[in-house]
Amino acid sequence: MATLNATEQPAFPFPGIPGTGDGSDAVSYVETRVTDGAAAYPITSSTIMGQLYQVAVANGFRNVWDRPLAWLELESEHSSASACEGFALAGGRVTNFTSGQGLILMKEVLYTISGKRLPQVLNVGARALTSQALNVHAGHDDVMGVSDCGWGILFAHSVQAVADLCLIARRASEESFTPMMNVQDGFLGTHTIENLSFPEDELIRQFIGKPEDKIRTIFNPEAPLQIGVVQNQEAYMLGKIAQRHFYDRLPGIIQGAMDEYYRLSGRRYQLVEGIGMEEAEYAIIAMGTLSETAASAIETVQERLGVKLGVVNVTCYRPFPAARLVSLIKNCKAVAVIERCDIPTMVDNPLTTDVEASLAKALMGAPGFDKISSIPFVFSGTAGLGSRDTTPGHIVAVVKNMLKGPQEGKVYFSLGIDHATALAVESEPDVRPQGSFSVRAHSVGGYGSVTTNKIIATMLGDIFGFRVQAAPKYGSEKKGLPTNTYLTVTPTGKILTHCELQHVDFVPLMDPTTWYMGNPLVGLQSGGIVFQHTDEPSPQALWDSLPPYAQYFMKESGIRFYGVDTVAIARESCLHDFSLIQRFQGVVLLGVFLRVTPFREQAGLSEEKLFELVRKPLIKYFGKRGDIVVENNLEAVRRGYQRVMEVTPSIMASTSPELLAQGKADWDAKGKDVNAFFI
């Protein structure tokens, strides 16, 4: 997979500008610098991409060729696709952003855009389609629904890949006269903050080039051209088959763009990438964030099962890199294809079908393929529909299923649900890089915790220089109901898992009733930290307010326990716009986090310097509301830092043996399953 940060390779002229951002930031950063304009209709999870582009237009932002941007918001996704078609016909460099049902609604226009050979990039936050129910989270069935439209389709596995593939797709599209999709997983990419090397403006100029040098102006009164005509029996088929000329060239053009991008940036991409495939006996094949989660489990599989596992990440889904895929998996005993979609009416799901067809072509001795005499058995699985959690433990279960063979194992399987097809997870390995620190926060929608999680991640990435990954667990209902946020930071390595955190070091509870909804302490490591919002006046009163199971676990596990009244601080600090008081509760947690974690001391920062640096991410997220709101937020952070109180070990030690015994019984009754906490 691509190198996350190319600064370790100084020979490359454009290693990137270090920063943090989510997949929406990555897309908007690139497209506002590359394009002449955008036409879009907002739909979750792609909405923020369009919003950021629209804000750039409103602020008078100009692209890297010093040209103003144009923005159109139409009445539907179908209309936005038509507007992009017209924009491209007129010779403009254009982009669009969509997801889920919006992509399907565009389908009629997608055929005409490719048929007219119009270069453009469509950025997709891949999302589950409304079927038996509405879901706005990750799924690939929207992309599968338009995979026959003649567009090139690239899948990003990380936020860095989102930015880079956006540029690669643009270059390949304009060189091949073929429109391209730049796909990332909804929410798991679009709303997940990671480290990001932002492409430099000069890299963009060199790699992409000026629009007038690359794009034909078809709607030109000075040189009129007839296009989109009626073709009857004599001509239509010839026109359709003749377009294979463009598609025959497309794989080489995409790989050529990837190779040139590597030469400039040091970040390498391939149509299909193998991780640990040199000696692999078994392999997992996936696209998007599932690929990185699978890669995170390779060492665990080796240690636990003694099996050489590899992962194949399909970056280019269309055109499908069949021959290259076969060369990676031909020596495996079995492979398992994991997909974010399920189409039971097919022989197998789409990616599995492509894999099987590729192996069959090689077995037949088709030109261009490595000739093989036998093929690995292909298992097929569905996972992650609607962002259903997929963990390293699931990957271990997939390998165990392959080891059973087709007679005893499940040829088709599912992950993460209670169903006859599902594979059981025996235990959940901790695959985080050495020295990682993870947070699982329990809050309520509307308290500002999601934004606070982003601020903490941005601060730890940009100020402290850590590798970070921060993700919310959104629900369609959001406001007023329980919300979880997840954050991992690490001094070295890359965080590969894109899942809910099972091993954590800090558990903040912004809603004390969480104690009675489940078990928020599950997965908390010995010596970890718990914080709770409280209106109790003293550490002893806070400790006495806890249920016995929490007291038992924290005392026995050496947990450090803190509390403060976030509501009181929010009311004191939010002086400009009282409607924001509820949201201020979340930002108080930032001050608590800085006080109870070791990062300030490790960085050698004084408290004064720390709060100077905190101002920067606060401006990023709240600056649009004005300086006074930024200052109010900073004061809330400062008060949280200063007022947080600790329940000392001596207070915990004074707990009566009878209460601790009751707590142990309650803890055992609650169970310690990793999914036992309220989500």
C-alpha positions in Angstrom: 0.0 0.0 0.0 1.1 3.6 -0.4 3.6 5.1 1.9 1.7 7.3 4.3 4.4 10.0 4.6 7.1 10.4 2.0 9.3 12.7 4.1 11.6 9.7 4.9 12.4 9.7 1.1 14.0 13.1 0.5 14.9 12.1 -3.1 11.3 12.7 -4.1 10.6 16.3 -5.1 7.1 16.6 -3.6 6.8 14.6 -0.4 3.7 16.4 0.7 2.7 18.9 3.4 2.2 17.1 6.7 -1.1 17.6 8.4 -4.3 15.8 9.4 -7.7 15.5 7.9 -10.5 13.2 6.9 -11.5 11.9 3.5 -13.8 14.8 2.8 -10.9 17.2 3.6 -8.7 15.3 1.3 -11.1 15.5 -1.7 -12.0 19.2 -1.2 -8.3 20.1 -0.8 -7.4 18.5 -4.2 -10.5 19.4 -6.2 -10.5 23.1 -5.2 -6.9 23.3 -6.5 -7.4 21.2 -9.7 -10.9 22.0 -11.1 -12.7 24.9 -12.7 -15.9 24.0 -11.0 -18.2 21.5 -9.4 -21.9 20.6 -9.6 -23.4 18.5 -6.8 -26.4 17.7 -4.7 -25.8 17.0 -1.0 -26.3 13.5 0.2 -24.8 11.7 3.2 -21.9 10.7 3.4 -20.5 12.9 0.6 -22.2 16.2 1.8 -19.1 17.6 3.5 -17.0 17.3 0.3 -19.5 19.6 -1.5 -19.8 21.9 1.5 -16.1 22.5 1.7 -16.0 23.2 -2.1 -18.9 25.6 -1.8 -17.2 27.4 1.1 -14.0 27.8 -1.0 -16.1 29.3 -3.8 -17.8 31.7 -1.4 -14.4 32.8 0.0 -13.1 33.5 -3.5 -10.6 30.7 -3.5 -8.7 30.3 -6.8 -7.1 27.1 -8.1 -3.4 26.5 -8.7 -3.7 28.3 -12.1 -5.1 31.3 -10.3 -8.6 30.9 -11.7 -11.9 31.3 -9.7 -14.1 28.3 -9.1 -17.7 27.8 -10.1 -20.3 26.0 -8.0 -23.7 24.7 -8.9 -26.1 23.0 -6.5 -28.9 21.4 -8.6 -32.2 19.9 -7.6 -31.1 16.3 -7.6 -28.1 14.1 -8.2 -29.3 13.3 -11.7 -29.3 17.0 -12.5 -25.9 17.5 -11.0 -24.5 14.7 -13.3 -26.1 16.4 -16.3 -24.6 19.7 -15.3 -21.1 18.1 -15.1 -21.7 16.6 -18.5 -22.3 20.0 -19.9 -19.4 21.5 -18.1 -17.1 18.9 -19.5 -18.5 19.3 -23.0 -17.7 23.0 -22.8 -14.1 22.2 -22.0 -14.2 22.7 -18.3 -12.4 20.6 -15.7 -15.3 19.6 -13.4 -16.0 17.4 -10.4 -18.9 16.0 -8.5 -19.6 14.4 -5.1 -22.2 11.8 -4.2 -23.1 8.6 -2.3 -25.6 5.8 -2.1 -29.0 6.5 -3.7 -27.5 9.7 -5.3 -25.1 7.6 -7.3 -27.8 5.3 -8.5 -30.0 8.3 -9.5 -27.1 9.5 -11.7 -26.9 6.2 -13.5 -28.7 7.2 -16.7 -26.3 10.2 -17.2 -23.2 8.2 -16.3 -23.6 6.1 -19.4 -23.7 9.2 -21.6 -20.7 10.8 -19.9 -18.6 7.8 -20.7 -20.1 7.3 -24.1 -19.1 10.8 -25.1 -15.6 10.2 -23.7 -15.8 13.1 -21.3 -13.0 13.3 -18.7 -14.1 14.1 -15.2 -13.8 12.7 -11.6 -16.8 11.7 -9.5 -15.9 11.5 -5.8 -18.0 8.8 -4.0 -18.6 8.2 -0.3 -19.6 4.5 -0.8 -22.7 3.8 1.1 -25.2 1.0 1.6 -28.3 1.3 -0.5 -31.8 1.5 0.9 -33.2 -2.0 0.7 -35.2 -3.5 3.6 -34.2 -0.4 5.5 -32.5 3.0 5.2 -28.8 3.1 6.1 -26.4 6.0 5.4 -23.2 4.2 6.3 -20.5 2.3 4.4 -21.4 -0.2 1.7 -20.2 -0.9 -1.8 -23.5 -1.8 -3.4 -24.0 1.7 -4.7 -20.7 1.5 -6.7 -21.5 -2.1 -7.8 -24.8 -0.7 -9.1 -23.0 1.6 -11.6 -20.0 -0.6 -12.3 -21.3 -1.3 -15.8 -21.4 2.3 -16.9 -18.0 2.5 -18.5 -16.3 4.5 -15.8 -12.9 3.7 -14.4 -13.3 3.0 -10.6 -10.5 3.4 -8.0 -11.0 2.4 -4.3 -9.0 4.2 -1.6 -8.0 2.3 1.6 -7.0 5.3 3.7 -7.4 9.1 3.8 -4.0 9.5 2.2 -5.1 7.3 -0.7 -8.2 9.4 -1.1 -6.2 12.5 -1.9 -3.6 10.8 -4.1 -6.1 8.7 -6.1 -8.1 11.9 -6.7 -5.2 13.3 -8.6 -4.3 10.0 -10.3 -7.9 9.5 -11.4 -7.9 13.1 -12.9 -4.7 12.5 -14.9 -5.8 9.1 -16.1 -9.3 10.4 -17.0 -8.0 13.2 -19.2 -5.3 11.1 -20.9 -7.7 8.2 -21.7 -10.9 10.3 -22.4 -12.6 8.1 -19.8 -14.5 9.4 -16.7 -13.2 8.1 -13.3 -14.7 7.5 -9.9 -12.6 8.1 -6.8 -14.3 5.9 -4.1 -13.8 5.9 -0.4 -15.9 4.2 2.3 -18.7 6.4 3.7 -17.9 7.7 7.2 -15.0 5.2 7.6 -13.2 7.3 5.1 -15.2 10.5 4.6 -15.4 11.3 8.4 -12.3 9.6 9.8 -9.3 11.8 10.6 -5.8 10.4 9.8 -2.4 11.8 9.1 -2.2 13.2 5.6 0.6 14.5 3.4 -1.3 17.2 1.4 -0.1 17.4 -2.2 1.8 20.5 -3.0 0.4 23.1 -5.5 3.4 22.7 -7.7 3.0 18.9 -7.7 -0.6 19.4 -8.9 0.6 21.8 -11.7 3.2 19.4 -12.9 1.2 16.2 -12.6 -2.2 17.4 -13.9 -1.4 20.4 -16.3 -3.6 23.2 -17.4 -7.2 22.3 -18.5 -6.8 23.9 -22.0 -3.9 21.7 -22.7 -5.7 18.5 -21.7 -9.5 18.8 -22.4 -11.3 19.2 -25.7 -13.9 21.9 -26.0 -16.7 20.1 -27.8 -19.4 22.9 -27.3 -17.4 25.4 -29.3 -19.3 27.6 -31.8 -16.1 28.3 -33.7 -15.6 24.6 -34.4 -19.0 22.9 -34.1 -19.2 19.2 -33.5 -22.2 16.9 -33.5 -22.4 14.6 -30.5 -25.0 12.4 -28.8 -26.8 11.7 -32.0 -29.3 8.9 -32.8 -27.7 5.8 -34.2 -30.0 3.1 -35.7 -29.2 -0.5 -36.7 -26.5 0.5 -39.1 -24.3 2.4 -36.7 -25.0 1.9 -33.0 -23.2 -1.4 -32.4 -20.2 -0.3 -34.3 -20.0 2.9 -32.2 -20.3 0.8 -29.0 -17.7 -1.8 -29.8 -15.3 0.8 -31.2 -15.1 2.3 -27.8 -13.1 -0.8 -26.7 -10.1 1.2 -28.2 -10.3 3.5 -25.2 -10.7 0.7 -22.6 -7.9 -1.4 -24.0 -5.5 1.5 -23.2 -7.0 2.4 -19.8 -5.2 0.0 -17.5 -1.8 1.1 -18.8 -2.8 4.7 -18.6 -3.9 4.4 -14.9 -0.7 2.5 -14.0 1.4 5.0 -15.8 -0.3 7.8 -13.8 0.4 5.9 -10.6 4.1 5.4 -11.6 4.5 9.1 -12.4 2.9 10.0 -9.1 5.3 7.8 -7.3 8.2 9.5 -9.1 7.0 12.9 -7.9 5.7 12.1 -4.4 7.2 8.8 -3.2 3.8 7.4 -2.6 3.3 4.3 -4.6 0.0 2.8 -5.9 -0.7 -0.1 -8.2 -3.9 -1.4 -9.8 -3.9 -4.3 -7.3 -1.4 -4.5 -4.4 -0.1 -7.5 -2.5 0.8 -7.3 1.1 2.9 -10.3 2.3 2.0 -12.2 -0.8 5.5 -13.4 -1.7 5.2 -16.6 0.3 1.5 -16.5 1.2 -0.4 -19.8 1.4 -3.7 -18.1 2.0 -4.9 -14.7 1.0 -7.7 -12.3 1.7 -8.9 -10.1 -1.1 -10.8 -6.8 -0.4 -11.3 -3.2 -1.4 -11.3 0.0 0.6 -10.7 0.1 4.4 -11.4 -3.6 4.7 -8.0 -4.2 3.1 -6.1 -2.3 5.8 -8.0 -4.0 8.6 -7.2 -7.4 7.0 -3.5 -6.4 6.7 -3.4 -5.5 10.4 -4.0 -9.2 11.3 -1.3 -10.8 9.2 1.2 -11.1 12.1 -1.5 -12.4 14.4 -2.5 -15.1 12.0 1.2 -16.1 11.6 1.7 -16.3 15.4 -1.6 -18.0 16.3 -2.2 -20.3 13.4 1.3 -20.7 11.9 -0.2 -19.8 8.5 1.4 -17.5 5.9 -1.3 -15.0 5.1 -1.2 -12.3 2.5 -3.7 -9.6 1.6 -4.6 -8.4 -1.8 -5.9 -4.8 -2.0 -7.8 -4.1 -5.2 -7.3 -0.4 -5.9 -8.6 -0.4 -9.5 -11.9 -2.1 -9.6 -12.7 -1.0 -13.2 -11.0 -1.9 -15.4 -10.4 -5.1 -13.4 -6.7 -6.0 -13.2 -7.4 -9.7 -13.8 -3.9 -10.9 -15.0 -2.1 -9.0 -12.2 -4.4 -10.4 -9.6 -3.8 -14.0 -10.8 0.0 -13.5 -10.6 -0.4 -12.6 -6.9 -2.7 -15.5 -5.8 -1.9 -18.3 -8.2 0.2 -20.2 -5.7 -2.2 -19.9 -2.8 -4.1 -22.9 -1.4 -7.3 -20.8 -0.9 -8.3 -17.2 -1.0 -11.2 -15.5 0.8 -12.9 -12.5 -0.9 -14.5 -10.1 1.6 -17.0 -7.6 0.1 -19.2 -4.8 1.4 -22.2 -5.9 -0.6 -24.5 -8.9 -1.0 -26.3 -9.8 -4.2 -27.8 -13.3 -3.7 -29.1 -13.6 -7.2 -25.6 -13.8 -8.6 -23.5 -17.0 -8.6 -21.2 -15.1 -6.3 -20.9 -11.5 -5.2 -19.3 -9.0 -7.7 -15.7 -9.0 -6.6 -15.7 -12.7 -6.0 -17.1 -13.2 -9.5 -14.3 -11.1 -11.0 -11.7 -13.1 -9.0 -13.1 -16.4 -10.1 -13.3 -15.3 -13.7 -9.7 -14.1 -13.6 -8.5 -17.5 -12.4 -10.7 -19.3 -15.0 -9.1 -17.2 -17.8 -5.6 -18.1 -16.5 -6.6 -21.8 -16.3 -7.8 -21.7 -19.9 -4.5 -20.2 -21.0 -5.9 -16.9 -22.1 -3.4 -14.5 -23.7 -1.8 -12.1 -21.2 -2.3 -14.4 -18.1 0.2 -16.6 -16.3 -0.7 -20.2 -17.4 -1.8 -22.2 -14.4 -2.8 -25.8 -14.0 -4.9 -25.5 -10.9 -6.5 -22.7 -9.0 -6.9 -21.9 -5.3 -10.3 -22.5 -3.8 -12.3 -19.2 -3.6 -14.3 -18.5 -0.4 -16.6 -15.5 -0.5 -17.8 -13.4 2.4 -19.9 -10.3 3.2 -18.8 -7.9 5.8 -19.2 -4.3 6.9 -22.6 -3.6 5.4 -23.9 -0.3 6.7 -20.6 0.0 8.5 -21.2 -3.1 10.6 -18.0 -3.6 12.5 -15.3 -5.7 11.0 -12.3 -6.4 13.3 -8.9 -8.2 13.2 -10.7 -11.0 15.1 -13.0 -11.5 12.2 -10.0 -11.8 9.9 -8.5 -14.6 12.0 -11.9 -16.3 11.8 -11.9 -16.0 8.0 -8.5 -17.7 7.9 -9.6 -20.5 10.2 -12.6 -21.1 7.9 -10.3 -21.4 4.9 -8.1 -23.9 6.8 -11.2 -26.2 7.2 -11.5 -26.4 3.4 -14.7 -26.3 1.3 -16.2 -29.5 2.8 -16.2 -28.3 6.4 -15.8 -24.6 6.1 -18.4 -22.1 4.9 -17.9 -21.4 1.2 -20.0 -18.3 1.7 -19.8 -16.6 5.0 -20.7 -13.4 6.8 -19.0 -11.5 9.5 -20.1 -9.6 12.6 -23.8 -10.6 12.8 -25.9 -13.4 14.4 -26.7 -15.6 11.4 -26.3 -19.1 10.2 -23.6 -17.9 7.7 -21.6 -16.0 10.2 -18.1 -17.0 11.4 -17.6 -16.9 15.1 -14.8 -14.8 16.7 -13.0 -16.6 19.5 -10.9 -13.6 20.7 -9.9 -10.1 19.7 -6.2 -9.5 19.1 -4.6 -6.2 19.9 -2.9 -5.3 16.7 -2.2 -1.6 17.5 1.4 -0.4 16.8 3.7 -0.5 19.8 3.2 2.5 22.2 -0.4 3.2 21.0 -2.9 5.1 23.1 -6.6 4.6 22.4 -9.8 6.3 23.5 -13.4 5.1 23.4 -15.7 8.0 24.4 -19.3 7.5 25.4 -21.5 10.6 25.0 -24.8 11.9 23.7 -25.4 13.4 20.2 -25.4 17.2 20.5 -22.8 17.4 23.3 -20.0 18.3 20.9 -18.0 15.1 21.5 -17.6 14.2 17.9 -16.0 17.6 17.2 -13.9 17.3 20.3 -12.6 14.0 19.1 -11.6 15.6 15.8 -9.9 18.5 17.7 -7.9 16.1 19.9 -6.8 14.1 16.8 -5.8 17.2 14.9 -3.9 18.5 17.9 -2.0 15.2 18.5 -1.2 14.9 14.8 -0.3 18.5 14.0 1.2 19.7 17.3 2.6 16.6 18.9 3.6 14.8 15.7 1.8 11.5 16.4 0.1 9.2 13.9 -3.6 9.5 14.6 -6.9 8.0 13.6 -10.2 9.4 14.9 -13.6 8.2 13.9 -17.2 8.7 15.2 -19.9 6.1 15.4 -22.7 8.2 14.0 -26.3 7.1 14.0 -29.0 8.3 11.7 -30.8 9.7 14.8 -27.6 11.4 16.2 -28.8 14.3 18.4 -30.0 13.3 21.9 -29.0 9.7 21.7 -25.9 7.8 22.7 -22.9 8.4 20.5 -19.4 6.7 20.6 -16.2 8.2 19.3 -12.9 6.4 18.8 -9.3 7.7 18.8 -5.9 6.0 18.5 -2.6 7.8 18.5 0.8 6.1 18.1 4.4 7.5 18.0 5.4 5.2 15.2 3.9 3.0 12.6 0.5 3.2 10.9 -2.9 2.5 12.4 -4.4 0.0 10.0 -7.7 -1.0 11.7 -10.9 0.7 10.6 -13.2 -0.6 13.3 -14.6 0.1 16.7 -11.8 -0.1 19.4 -11.7 -3.2 21.5 -8.5 -2.3 23.4 -8.5 1.1 25.0 -6.5 3.2 27.5 -9.0 6.0 28.2 -12.7 5.9 28.6 -14.5 9.3 29.0 -18.2 9.2 30.0 -20.0 12.4 29.2 -23.2 10.9 30.3 -23.2 9.2 33.7 -26.2 7.1 32.9 -23.9 5.1 30.6 -22.9 3.0 33.7 -26.4 1.5 33.6 -26.7 1.0 29.9 -24.0 -1.7 29.5 -20.4 -2.0 30.4 -18.3 0.9 29.3 -15.2 -0.5 30.9 -14.9 -3.5 28.6 -11.5 -3.5 26.9 -10.0 -0.9 29.2 -6.4 -1.9 29.8 -4.8 -2.2 33.3 -3.6 1.2 34.5 -5.9 3.0 32.1 -7.9 6.2 32.7 -11.6 6.8 33.2 -13.2 10.3 33.2 -16.9 11.0 34.1 -18.9 14.2 33.9 -20.3 14.7 37.4 -22.0 17.3 39.6 -20.7 15.6 42.7 -18.8 18.1 44.9 -15.8 15.9 45.9 -13.8 12.9 44.7 -15.2 10.8 47.5 -18.8 11.7 46.6 -18.0 10.8 42.9 -16.6 7.4 43.9 -19.6 6.7 46.1 -21.9 7.4 43.2 -20.6 4.6 41.0 -22.2 1.2 40.7 -20.3 -1.5 42.5 -19.0 -3.3 39.4 -17.2 -0.1 38.3 -15.6 0.4 41.7 -14.5 -3.3 41.7 -12.9 -3.2 38.2 -11.2 0.2 38.7 -9.7 -0.7 42.0 -8.5 -4.2 40.9 -7.1 -2.9 37.6 -5.3 0.1 38.9 -7.4 2.5 36.9 -7.0 6.3 37.4 -10.4 7.9 37.8 -11.2 11.6 37.3 -14.3 13.8 37.1 -15.5 17.4 36.6 -18.8 19.2 36.1 -18.6 19.8 32.3 -22.1 21.4 32.3 -21.1 24.1 34.8 -18.0 24.9 32.9 -19.9 25.0 29.6 -22.4 27.5 31.2 -19.5 29.7 32.5 -17.5 29.7 29.3 -20.2 30.0 26.6 -20.9 33.7 26.9 -21.6 34.8 23.3 -24.1 32.3 22.0 -26.1 30.5 24.6 -27.5 28.0 22.0 -24.0 26.5 22.0 -23.9 25.7 25.7 -24.7 22.0 25.3 -22.0 21.6 22.6 -19.5 23.2 24.9 -19.6 20.2 27.2 -17.6 18.3 24.7 -14.8 20.7 24.4 -14.3 20.7 28.2 -13.1 17.1 27.6 -10.2 18.5 25.6 -8.9 20.2 28.7 -9.4 17.0 30.8 -7.6 15.0 28.1 -4.6 17.3 28.2 -4.4 17.1 32.0 -4.8 13.4 32.6 -2.7 12.1 29.7 1.1 12.3 29.6 1.5 14.0 26.2 2.2 17.5 27.4 5.0 16.4 29.8 6.4 14.1 27.1 6.6 17.0 24.7 8.3 19.2 27.3 5.6 21.9 26.9 4.7 24.5 29.5 1.0 25.0 30.2 1.2 28.4 28.7 2.8 27.1 25.5 0.2 24.3 25.4 -2.7 26.6 25.4 -1.1 28.7 22.7 -0.9 25.6 20.5 -4.5 24.5 21.4 -5.8 27.7 19.8 -4.9 26.5 16.3 -7.2 23.5 16.1 -9.9 25.5 17.8 -9.7 28.1 15.1 -9.9 25.4 12.4 -13.2 24.0 13.8 -14.8 27.1 15.3 -13.2 30.0 13.5 -16.1 30.5 11.2 -18.2 31.4 14.2 -16.0 34.3 15.1 -13.1 35.0 17.4 -15.3 35.3 20.5 -16.5 31.7 20.1 -12.9 30.5 19.7 -11.9 32.4 22.9 -14.9 31.0 24.8 -14.0 27.4 23.7 -10.4 28.0 24.8 -11.6 29.1 28.2 -13.7 26.0 28.5 -10.6 23.9 27.7 -8.6 25.8 30.2 -11.2 25.4 33.0 -11.5 21.7 32.3 -7.7 21.3 32.5 -7.6 23.2 35.8 -10.6 21.9 37.6 -10.6 18.1 36.9 -10.4 16.2 40.2 -8.9 12.8 40.8 -10.4 9.9 42.8 -7.2 8.9 44.5 -6.0 5.3 45.1 -6.5 5.8 48.8 -10.2 6.6 48.3 -10.5 3.4 46.2 -8.7 1.4 48.8 -11.1 2.4 51.5 -14.0 0.7 49.7 -15.6 -1.9 51.9 -14.9 -5.6 51.1 -18.6 -6.3 51.0 -19.1 -3.7 48.3 -16.2 -5.0 46.3 -17.5 -8.5 46.5 -20.9 -7.3 45.2 -19.0 -5.5 42.5 -17.1 -8.6 41.4 -20.4 -10.6 41.2 -22.0 -7.8 39.1 -18.9 -7.6 36.9 -18.9 -11.3 36.2 -22.7 -11.2 35.5 -22.2 -8.4 33.1 -19.7 -10.4 31.1 -16.6 -9.2 29.4 -17.5 -9.5 25.7 -15.9 -6.8 23.7 -19.3 -5.7 22.4 -21.0 -5.6 25.8 -20.7 -1.9 26.1 -23.6 0.3 25.0 -23.1 1.5 21.4 
